[in-house]
Amino acid sequence: MVDLVGQYHHIKKEVDKAIQAVLEQGHYINGQIVKTFARNLEKYLDVKHVIPCGNGTDAIQIALMALELSPGDEVITTPFTFVATAEVIVLLGLKPVFVDIDPDTFNMNVEKIEEAITSRTKCILPVHLFGQCCNMESILEIANRYGLYVIEDNAQAIGADYLFKDGRTAKAGTIGHIGTTSFYPSKNLGAYGDAGAIFTNDDNLADKMVHIVNHGSRTKYHYHYIGVNSRLDSIQACVLDIKLKYLDEYRDKRIKTADNYDRLLENIPQIRIPKRSNFTTHVFHQYTLRCESRNELQQWLKENKIPNAIYYPIPLHMHNPYKKHLNNQSFPVAESCSENVLSLPIHTELPKKSQSIISSHIEKYYNR
């Protein structure tokens, strides 16, 4: 599904030199390269504050901690995503409230949000799934009307552009009160281990989160908030700082790869190729189809040694830890998508020949 070794070999000299410099300096935690990377990412995203942290899950938790919510407060999010989004809500004693998804984009259905709001609702946490933004303009309008915070889970869409109706643009993750991201190795901007970051234009929230990532302290042995230990290490920062220079190139390669898949697959009636929303660019962290006879197709591809993956086979509301937070609610679109989605390899090193082979095997399956 990814070729991290191939990608490394294209930037090997730069990476090796940067890692060696960290080893020679011996500043492994909060070294200068961490600060340099944060500043460079701020420039790229056009955001006032980037706070690096240990991973994307911590990023969401720290963002929620900065809001100083009370136990039982509700956070609206999606049931069709990786577990980390809901996991930290529950860990903090908050209540996840799910809303169903749009069947074409897999993102939160904004028309379902307002009916999920109660007197305990404090935050909306949309996930920019598979590489394109949720309908942030509508989400912000709802949040403003009800006085809610908005935290963007941007683990899969870093580098995507959101297009406002008035012509303005903003990078994914910089639109709400706080944005979070993961630099897990397979992400579009990936480290060589766990890593994450938080974004905001709010000075007060930024100051809190800078404290929280470091045990609630900004000055050693002076603790202003309850915090966590979630600092980005210098080796991961130096790798990310190099890859950041190539992020737009990586994005363009992924888009070209997705366009080529579209061309190869668009005439197979049993599958639905990914839809692009008109208010966002799509950076294709995943290329996800909806397929008839998905499980049988997946088995066919496995037998023919074609990589593939299912994101996500079971919606979050159907897992035991989250059922108890619901009143026998169902989310039929998320449940349907979980039964027919299939993701194909998409990464910066994928040749067109491989795409042709993958697509031909899909066509062969449906034409048997």
N, C-alpha and C positions, 0 to 999 in steps of 0.2 A: 504493500500500500504506500510505502515511502521509501526513498533511497537516500538516507542520511549520509552514507559513506560516499556516494557519488557527489553529493553536494559539498561535502567536506573537501574532497580532492580539488574542487574548483577554487577554493579559498584557503587551501592548506598552508601556504607560505605566510599569509597574514595571520591566520589563527595560531599557528605554531609560534610565530614571533611574539604575538601578544600574550600567549600563555607563559612563554619563557620569561617575559618581562615581569609578569606577576610573581613567578617563582623567584626571580632574582631580587624583587623588592620585598617579598615576604609579608605584604599587606593583604591578607586573605578575606577579611570581613570589613565591609565599609571602607575599602580602599578608594583611592582617587578615581579609579576606573569606574567604580559604581556611580560616583557623582557625575562623571563625564557622560556615561551612558544615559543617566536620567536627564541631563540637560539636552543631550542630542535627541532623545525621544520627545522631550517637550517641544523642541523646534519642529520635529517631523509632524507631530500631532497638532501643533499650534494650541497647546494647552499650558496653563500657568504652572501646574505642579504635576510631576511624576514621582511617585513614591515606590521604589523597588521593594520587593518582598520575596519570601521564600518560594511561593508557588501560587497558582491561580485560585486554589481553594482558600488559602489564607487571605488572598486579596479580597474575596467576597466577604469573608468573616470580618476582616478589619474594617471594611467599608460599613458594614452593618453596626459594628461596635462604635464607630465614630458618630452614628446617629443617636446613640444613647437611648435606645428603645427600651420599653418595659416588658417583662415576661407576659406572654399572651398577646402582645401586639401582632398584627397580621401583616404579612408580606405577600403580595400577589405576584405569582410567577407562572411558569409553564410546566406541565407534566412531561413534556417531550424534550428532554435534554439530559446531559450527564448529571449524575446524582449530586455532585458537589454543590450545585445551586440550591437545592432544597436541604441538603445535609447541614449546611452551616446555619440555616434558618432555625432548624430544630435544635441544633447544638446550643444556640444562644437562648433557648427557651421561648422563641417566637413561633408563630403559627404560619405554616405555608398555606396559601390559598391558591389553588390552581385555576387557570382558565384555559379553555381549549385553544387549539392552534388553527391556523389557516391551512387548508389542504394543499395549496399550491406552493407556498414558501416554507412551510413547517414552523413559521414564527408565530408568536402570540397573536391571537385574533383580537384586535383592539375593540371590536364590537361587543366582546364578552367581558371587558374589564369592568365597566361601570356597574353591572349587576352583581359583581363580586365584592364591591366596596361596602364595608360596614363601619360602625363607629370606632372599631379597633384597628382599622386599616391605617398603616403609617407609611407604606413604601410599595412601589411597583418595581419589580426586578425583571425586566425583559432580557431575553437571551438572543443575541444576534447569531442565529444558528446557521451552520454550514458555510458562512462567509458573507451573508448580506444582512443589512440592518432591519430591525423591526420598524414599524411605522411610528417613528419617534415623535413626529409632529403631533399626531393624535394622542399619543401617550402623555406628552408634556401638557397638552391642553386639558386632559382629564386630571392629571396630577395637580396642575395649577388651580383647577376649579375646586378640588377637594383638599388642597393643602398637603399634598403627599410628596415624599421624596422619591426620586428616581435613581436607581443604581443600574447601570448597564453591565451585563455579563458579556464582555467582548472577547472571550477566550478564542473564538473562532473567526473573528472578522477584523483583526487589526489591519489597518491600511485601507479599509473600505471607506468610501465617501458617502455621506448622507446629503441629499439634495432637498433643500427647503423650497416651499412653494414660491417664496419671494426671490429665489435665485441664489441665496446663500448656500454655501457648502460647509460641512464640518466632518471631521474624521469620526468614525465609529468609536464610541467610548468616551467622547468629549462633550456629549450633548446633554446628558442628565446631570444631576448633582455630583455623581461619582461614576467613574467607569473602572472596570477591573479587567485584567487579562492574565492569561497563562502563557508562559514560554516553554511549556513542555516540548521535548525535542521534535515531535511530529507537527507542531503548529507552524503556521506560515512564517512566523518569526520565532524560531526555536533555539533554546539553549542546548548544552550538552549534559543536562541534568534538570532537576526541578528548578523553576524560577517563575516569578510573576511580578506584576506591578499594578498600581492604582493611579488613576488620573482624576484631577479635579481642577476647576477654576475658582473654587471657594477657598479663600485663605484660611478661614477658621477650621474647616474640615481638614484641610491639608496639614495644619499644625497638629491637630489631634492624631491624625494617622501616622505622621512622622514619629510621634511619641509611641503610639500603640505598637508599631512594628518592632520596637526595641524595648520591650518590657515596660512600656508606659513612660519611658525616660528619654529626654533629649540631652540632659547633662548627667554624667555618670553619678549613680547613687541618689538621684533626685527623681522621684516617681510621681507624676502628675495624673496618670490614668492607669486603670487596669490594662495591662498590655499582653503581648505574646512575644515569642522569640521567632521572628520571621524576617531575617535579613538576607539580602541577595549577596552571594559571595563573589569575590573579585574575578575568579576564573570564569564564572558564568557571565558576568558583566562584560568582560573583554570579548567573549565570543559573540554576545548579543550586539555589542557596539559595532563589530565588524559586519555582522549579518544585516544590521539596520541599514547600512549603506546599499545593500542589495535588495531590500524589501520590495521596492517598486518593480525591480526587474523580476523578482520571484512572482509577484502579483501578476505581471503581464504574461509570464509563461503559463501560469495556472489558467488565466482567462483564455489564452490561445488553445490550451489543452482542452478546456471545457467546450469551446466553440467547435473544435474538431470532433469531440464526442457527439455534440449535437448533430453535426452533419452526418456522422456515421450511423446514428441511432434514431433519427427523427422519423424515419419511415417504417419503424417497427410498431405496429398498432398496439401491441400488448404492453408497451412501456410508456411512461410519461417522463420526458426529460425535465431537468430543473427549470423552474420559472424564475426569471429576473424581475424583481419589483422595479417600477419606474422611478422610485424615489431614492434608490441606493445603487451603488455599484456592488458587484458580487466578486469577492476575491477567492472563492472556491477552496475553502479549507477541505470541504468534501464535495464530491460530485455524486449526488444522490438521486436515484431513480425511484419511481413507483412502478411496480411490476406485477403483472398477473403471474400466478403460480410461483411466487417469490422463493419459497423454500425449495421447490423442485429445481428452479433455475440456479439457485445457489449451489445445490448439490452437483448439478451438471458442471458448473464452473470449477468447483473444487476437484471434481474428477479429471478435469482438463487442465488442472494446475493454474487456474486463473485467479489471482488474488481478488478478494472482495470482503466486505464487512457490512454488518447491520448496525446502524446507529438510529434508533435504539430499539431493541427487541421487546422491551416491556416498559410501558410508561411508568413514571415515578409513582403515580397514585395507586398502582396495582402492587407495589412492594409493601411488605408488612410494616416497616418502620413508619410509613406515611399514611397507611390506611386509616389509622386511628385519628388522624387529623381531619378526616372527611366524614360527611354524613351520607354514606352510600352513594356518593357522587360518581358519575361516569363522565368521561370525556371522549365521545365517540370518534372524533376526527383523529385525535392522538392515538387511540386504540386501533383504528383502521390503518393509519400510517405505519404503526409498529409492525403490522402484519404484512406490509408489502413494500417497504423501503429496502433499497440495496445500494450501497456505495461502491464505486469503482476506483481503482488507483488514480490518483491525481497528485502530481508533485513536479518539482522543477526539472527532474532528470528523466521524465517519462518520454520516450521517443514515439513518434507517430506510428511507427511500425507496430509497437506494442499495443497502441490503441486500436489499430486495425485488427489485430489478432483477437483482442478482447471483444470487440464489437462483432466480429464474425462468429465467434462462439455463441454470443447471445442470439444472433440471428439464426444460427443453426438450431439452437434449442427450440425456438418458436416455430421453425419451419419443418420440424421432424415429422 
